[in-house]
Amino acid sequence: MQFNASYRKGFASDNWSGVSPSVMEALAEVNKGHHPSYGEKDPLLDQAQEAFRKLFESDCQTFFVYNGTGANVLAVQQLLRSWEAVVAPHSAHLNEDEGGAPEKFTGGKILTIDSDDGKIKPDQVVPFLNSIGFQHHVQPRLITISQSTEMGTVYSIQEIKELAEFAHQNKMYLHVDGARIANAAVALGCSLAEMITQTGVDVLSFGGTKNGLMFGEAVVFFDKKLAAGFEYSRKQGMQLASKMRFIIVQFLAYLEQELWKKNAGNANQMAQLLGRKLAAIDGISLSRPVEANGVFAILPAEIIPKLQEAYFFHVWNESKCEVRLMCSFDTSLEDVDGLVAKAKNLMLNDQNKPSTP
Ligand SMILES: Cc1ncc(COP(=O)(O)O)c(C=O)c1O
C-alpha cells in the first residue's frame, strides 16, 4: 500500500514522532489471536496495574484511557461537583486546548491564574479561598498543574509538595497533568514516586503518547477512595477502549526496562543541545530556559517560514517572534545539527538580517 505521507522529521510537537520500536513489537505480539475485551478479567491488566504500583511505590489504582484530554477531563470530573471549580494556570492544556470538554463534562468552572512560566504557587491560589462558603460563588475544590508545563518548565519536588500541602489544608485536591511527566522526572533526576507519591499528589494523568506510545494515557489515583465509580464515568466519557489490550501492552513495554526514562532522556538531551546551539547564533536568543524537551526561541521574523520549510515547528507567540521547538524520543543529533545549520545559513544571508520583532 502507498501512503501519501511525509516522513520528514521536525520539531512541531512530541506527538509528531512515531512509536518506539519495542512498543510496536508489543502491539504486534498482542495482535496474535483473541483476547478479553475492555480489560475485563484480563491478566495483562493486573500486570499493568502492578507495574504502576511498583513505579509509584504506592497502592495506587490505574485506569487506561485513549488520550490526554480524556485523562484530564475524567480526572477533574471525578473530583468536582458542578458547583465546584478547578484552579489552573491560564496556559494549562485543560484550559486552553481541550475545546471546552472540561466545562462540558464537569459542569464546573476553571479559575485561571496568569503565569509567564506556566507554573503556579500556593500564594496565587489564596485569593480564590475567599469564595469558600459563599453561596454565590463556585467553590474551589481542585488545583491542577502540568508537569512539565506547556511552557517547557518543570516544577521542583518542593514546589509540588507545597501545592499539595496547601490544597489539602484547604480541603482541595491536587491533580497533575503528566502528558510530559517522564521528561520532568528525567530533568529533575528523581523517581516518579519521589515526584508524585511522596509529594502528596491525589490524581495524575500519566502520559505516554508524547514519549513513544502510539496512543494511550492512564489516570492514576493515589487514594483508592477517590477512584470510586471511575470505571463508570470512563465508559460514560467514551474513554473505555474495547480492545483495551492494545493500550495495556504499550504501557507494559513503556515501563519495562524504563523505556520511558530512556526516551525522555533523549528528548531532553536533544533539547539542551538544540537550545545551546541556537543561542550561540548571532541574532537568535532563547526566550525561556530549556528545562525539559521544549526549546523556546526568538527568531528574526524573516527566517521563520524558511526554516519551517526545512523543519516544521510552531510559532508560539507571533508578536514576539517566539517559536517552540519540541524534541522527541527519536530526535537525533543529525536533526538538531540540520536545523541549526539551516538557521545559521538563513541568518548569514544578507536579506535575512535580523529585524526586531
Ligand atoms: C500538557 C498537555 N496535556 C495533555 C495533552 C493531551 O492531549 P491529547 O488529548 O491530544 O492527547 C497535551 C497534548 O498536547 C498536552 O500538551
The ligand as a Gaussian input file, in Angstrom:
#p B3LYP/6-31G(d) Opt

LIG

0 1
 C        0.164000      19.452000      28.676000
 C       -0.710000      18.547000      27.859000
 N       -1.676000      17.847000      28.460000
 C       -2.448000      16.992000      27.800000
 C       -2.298000      16.796000      26.451000
 C       -3.137000      15.725000      25.824000
 O       -3.711000      15.925000      24.671000
 P       -4.434000      14.855000      23.739000
 O       -5.851000      14.842000      24.124000
 O       -4.187000      15.404000      22.415000
 O       -3.809000      13.503000      23.957000
 C       -1.331000      17.538000      25.743000
 C       -1.190000      17.425000      24.281000
 O       -0.873000      18.345000      23.584000
 C       -0.513000      18.439000      26.473000
 O        0.448000      19.147000      25.873000

